[in-house]
Amino acid sequence: MEKRERVVITGMGAVTPIGIGVEPYWRNLLQGKCGVGYISRFNTDHLPVKIGAEVRDFRAEDFLPKKLVKETDLFMQYALVAAGEALQDGSPTGNPERMGVVMGTAVGGITTITESQERLCRTGSTRINPHFMPRILGNVAAAQVAILHGLKGPSLTVSTACSSGADAVGTALMLLQRGEADVMVVVGAESIICPLVIAGLHAARAISTRNDAPEKASRPFDRRRDGLVMGEGAGALILETLSHAERRGARIRAELIGYANFGDGYHTTAPEPGGRGEILCMRKALERAGLTPGDIDYINAHGTSTPLGDRVETLAIKAVFGSRAFQIPISSTKGATGHLMGAGGITELIACIKVIEEEIVPPTINYEEPDPDCDLDYVPNIPRRTRVRVAMSNSFGFGGQNACLVVREFR
């Protein structure tokens, strides 16, 4: 078998409801800060759900040229800011034709679509912003990153619901291992907090209605969980072949050693009850990483706070890890950030890298009442000091999309 090029992570960037920038995001995760509150962007009086995890105090003009701000949807602005931080952190150099972008987003510019449609119906005018089309297309976020930073290599956009960010990382990994590029900027971004999406998720019985206690609404694995809380933001990573990173003397944050994607082939919104796809995904990611279940020191769970999803993920982890499942610290950071949809897979992988670097595991906040069906070690409410060499990140989404990533301390 041909030996594959090793792939490492050399830069990180984040825009989240609990902090803009990797360090504020990480610090607030450890402190148990919650980014969920009452939605501030529009009137929610007529909606069954009035809460969400918005990125507050975000001014795109503080980070981007004014002209670019006018041309982009909010999810693209988050992507550009996170990518800018990751590029500054990693400072990759090389042939622009060997440097590319992979973008992950579940829905793209839906807020631009809904706002424009509402305005058209209200006023009757068909005068549409000339930037309407490029603002709504998911792939234009990748294009804007490439244009701003002069990247001429592969440019792809992945849309696999809530696993979009993780699958973007996996796609970049495959491109690098195939020799298609030396450096890939990988971004996951989402901003879909709007009345239409809220109504749709409510109709699907997927979203929390805990309007009286926003900060307690996202409660992964807790017995009283009642649904996900929508979040928004972006995460970005710089992936490089090890040989390229070493040639330029890059600081290596971690090594990406495993990725897998499997579909349930079962239902559009519910996971397969026995966790078949999730089990296959975790097992294959371990196999590709050359590891056994005993090698995993931490799992960042998908853990969306839905009654069925959290139970099935717990079953799947037990099936993969056996008795070892009860010894692995597991946390869902969605209690703090809400569900960042296409951005979640990358922001959560960033958390895994920080766990390896700093030897401390972030808590699952709002875990108050144990659920007999969710009986693993979810690191409730308080961070925990522990040595972590290898971490796994799970991302599962509508359509039975399952993605799993494994990162290791660089040796």
N, C-alpha and C positions, 0 to 999 in steps of 0.2 A: 504494500500500500504506500502511495506517495505521502511523504511527510508534509503535514500542513504547516504553514507559517503561523507562528504564535502572534496573537493580537492583544495589545495592551491599551489601557485607557490613560490618557495624558492630560485631559482637561475636562472641567465640569462647569455647568451653569444652570441656574434655576430661577424661576419666577413662580411663587406659590402664594396661597392665601395666608401663610404664616411667615412670609419673609421673601424679599426680593434679593436674590443672591444666595449662593450655596451656604455661606457661613450663617447668615440670619435664619435661613430655613432649618439648618441642622441644629443650631442653638435652641430654637423654639420647639423643635421636635423633642429634644431632651428635656426641656422645661415643661412639657405637657401643655403647651399653648394650643388653643383651638381656634381655627380660622372661620368657623361657622357663625353666621349671624343673620339678621334680617336683611333681605335683599334690598339694596338701595337704588338700583338703576331704573326701576320702573314701579308703578303702582301694582301691588299684589292683592288689593282688596277682593278682587273677583276670583282669585286663584285658591285652590285647595292647599297649596304649599307656598309658604312665604319666606322660606329660609334657603340659604345657600352659602357656599364658601367662596366669596369674591376676593379677587386680588385688590385690596384697598390701597389707596394712596399711590396708585400707579399713574404716572404721567409719562406717556410715551415720548413727549418732547424732551424730557430730561435725558433720554438715551439715544434718540434717533433724529435724523434730519426732519424738519417740518414737512417737507415735500413727501418724504417717504411715509410719514404718519398719515397724511391725507389719502395715500394710495392703498393703504392696508387695513384689513379687518383687525379687530383686537387680538384674535388668536395668532395672527401673523406677527403682530407687535410683540407679543409675549415670546414667540419663537425667535425673533430677531434679537431680543435682549438676552435671552438665555444663551443663544449661540454666540453672541458677542462676548459674554463672560467666559464661556468655555474656550473660545479661541484665544482670549487674553490669558487665561489660566494655562493653556497648553502651549501657546505660541508655536504652532506647527509651521514648518517651512518646507519648501520643496517645489517641484514642478506643478504649476496650477492644474495641468491636465491629469495629474495623478492625485488630485485632491477633490473629493466629491461630497455630496449631501444626500442623506436619506431622511425623509420627513415622515412622522407618524401622526395622523389625526383621524379621529373617528367621524367627524361630521363636517369639518371645514367651516366656511363662513356663514353659518346658518343665521347668526344674529343680523348680519347685513341683509340677508334674504328677507327675513321676517320684518325688519324695520322698513325696508324698501317697499315691500308688498303692502304693509299697513298704510304707508304714506300715499301710495298710488291709489288705494281704495278710498282713503279719506279725502284726498284732494281731487281725484279724477285726472290729475296730470300725469302724463307718461314721460315727463322729463326725469331721466334717471342719471345718477352720478356716472360720469364717463368711466370711472374706475370700478363700477359695479362688478363686471365679470371677473377681472383679476382679483378682486377682493373676496369672492366667494369660492374660488377654486382652491382645493387643498394643496395641489402641487405648486401653486404660485408662492406659497410660503417657502418651499425649498428653493425656488427660483430667486426669491428676494434675498435669501441668505447667500446664495451663490453670487448674485450680482453685487451685493454690498461688499463681499470679501474676495471677489475675483477668483472663485473656484470654478474650474473648467472641466472637472472630471465627471463621473457618473452622478446623475441626479434622478432620484426615485422618490415616490410617495406611497406609503403603505396605509391602508385603511382597513383595519380588522377590529373595529369597535374598541373595547376597553383594553385590548392587547396591542393596539397600534404602536405605541411607543416601544414596547418590548420587541415586537416584530421588526420595527425599524432598526433596532440594535442588531437583531439576528441577521437581517438583510445586509447591513454594513459588514458584519463579520464574514459573511459568505463572499462578498465582493473582495474584501481584503485577502482572504485565503485563496481566492481564485486568481489573484494577481492583477485584478482590474484597477487597483488604486493602492497608494501608499498611506493615505490619510482619508478618513471619512468623518465629516461632521454629522452627528446624528441628533435629531431634534424631535421631541414629541410636544405637541401644543394643542390646547383646546380652550374655547370660550363659547359655551352654548347655554349660558344662563339667560333664558328668555321665556316668555309665557308659553309659547308653543311646545318647547321641549319639556317644560314642567308639566304641562297638561298631558303630554304623551307618556312620560314616565309614570305619572299618576294613574293613567288609564291602564298601564302595564303592571300596576301594583308593585312597582320597584322602588318607589321613593318614600322617604320618611315624611310623615305628617306631624312630627313633634314640633309644631309651631310655637308652643308655649315655653319651650326650653331649647333654643337653637344649639347652644354649646354642648348639649347632652344628646343631640339627635343622632349623630354618627357614633355608634357604639359597637364596633366589631366583636363578634363572638359572645356578646352579652345576652342574657336570656330575654331581655326586654327590647332587643333591637327590632326595628320595624321597617327598615329600608335604607337605601343609600341616600346620601346628601350630595347634591351636585357641587362640584368644585370647578376650578379653572386654573390655568397657568401653563407653564412650559418647563421642560428639562432638556439639557443638551450635554452631549459627551463628544470628546475627541477620541476616536479610535485610530490606532496606527498599527502597522506591522511592527513586530519587535525589532526587526533589523533596521527599519527606518528610524524608529524612536532612538535606538542606541547610536546610530550614526550621527544624529544631531544632538546627542547628549540630553535628551528630554527627561524630565522628572516623570517617573511612571507611578501612577496612583494605584493601579491594580491590573490584573490580567483577566481577560474574558476567556473562559475556558469551556463553556457549555451553553448551547441553545437548542431548544426544540419547540416545534409547533405541531399540535394535533387538534383535529376537530372532533366534536362530539358526534356529529351526524344524528342529532336527536331532536332538538327543539330550537326555535329562534330566540327565546328569552329565558328559558330555564336550563340549568345544567343537567346533564344525565344523572339520575338519582344516585347511582353507584360511583360517580366520579371517574368513569372509565377514561375519558379524554384527558382529564387532569392527571390521572395516574400514569398513563402512557407518556405524557409530556414530561413529568418530573423524572421518570425512569430513563427516558431517552436522553434528557439533558445530562443526567449523571453519567450515562454510558459514554456520551460524546466527550464529556470532561475527563473520562478515565477514572471515575471515582466510584465509591460505594456509598450506601446510605450513612455509614459510620463516619464519613469524611465531612459531612455538612455540620457547621458549627452554629448557623443562624439561618432562619427563613423569614424573609419579608413576605408575608402572606398577601393574597389578593384582598381578602377580608373586607367586603364592601358594607357590612352591616345589614345585609338582607337575610331573612330567616332561613331560606333554603340554601343560598350560596355559601354562607359561612359553615353550615352543617356539612355540606357536600365536600368543601375543601378540607375540613377536618378529617372526614372519612378517607379522602384521597391521601392525605399526608400519612395517616396511620397505615394505609395499604402499602405505601412506598417504603416507609421507614420502620414499620413494625414496632417493637418495644422501644426502639431508639427515638420514636416520635415524641415520647413523653419527656425525653431528656433535652430536646433541642429548644432553645429559646426562640419563640415565634412572636412577631408583632405585626400588627396592621397599622400603618401610619395614616390610614384614611380617617381614623377618629379625629385626627388633628387637621388634616387638609381637606376633608371631604374626598369625593371621587373625582380625580382630575382627568378621567376618561383617557384620551390619547396621550396625555402628558404623564399619566401615572406610572407607566412602565419604566420611564427614564428617571423621574424624580425618586422613585422607590429604589431603583438600582443605585442612584447616587447615595441614598441612605445606607445601602449595603456596603458601599465603598468606604463611607465615613465610619461605619461600624468596624471595619477591618483596620482602618487607620488609627482610630482612637480607642478601640477596645471597650466600647460601651454601646449597649443596645437600647434603642429608643422604646418607649412604652407603648402599649395599646391603651389609649386613654378612654375613659367612660366605661371601663370594664368593672361593673359593680355587682352583678348577680350572675354567678356561674350557671351555665346551661349544661345539663347532663349530656347533651349531644355534642358539646364543644368543650372537651375536657383536657386540652393540652396546655402547655405552659405559654400563655400569651403575654408574658411580661406586663402584668396589669399596673397601669398608672404611674409607675416609677421606673426610671431607667436603671439598667443593671450593668455593672462592670463585669466583663468577661472577655477572654481571649478568643478572637474569631479569626481564623485563617481562610475559611471558605464560606461563602454565603450564597443563598439561593433566593431568587425573586420570582414570584408567581404573578401572572396577569391573565385573567380569564374574562371573556366578554360575550355579549349577545351573539347569537349565531353558533354558539358552541365553540368559540375561538379560545384556544388554550396556548399560552406561551410561557416558557420557563427559561430563565437565564441563570448562569452560575459564574461567580467571580471569585478570584483567589488572590490572596496576598502575593505580590510579585516576588519571585525568587530568581 
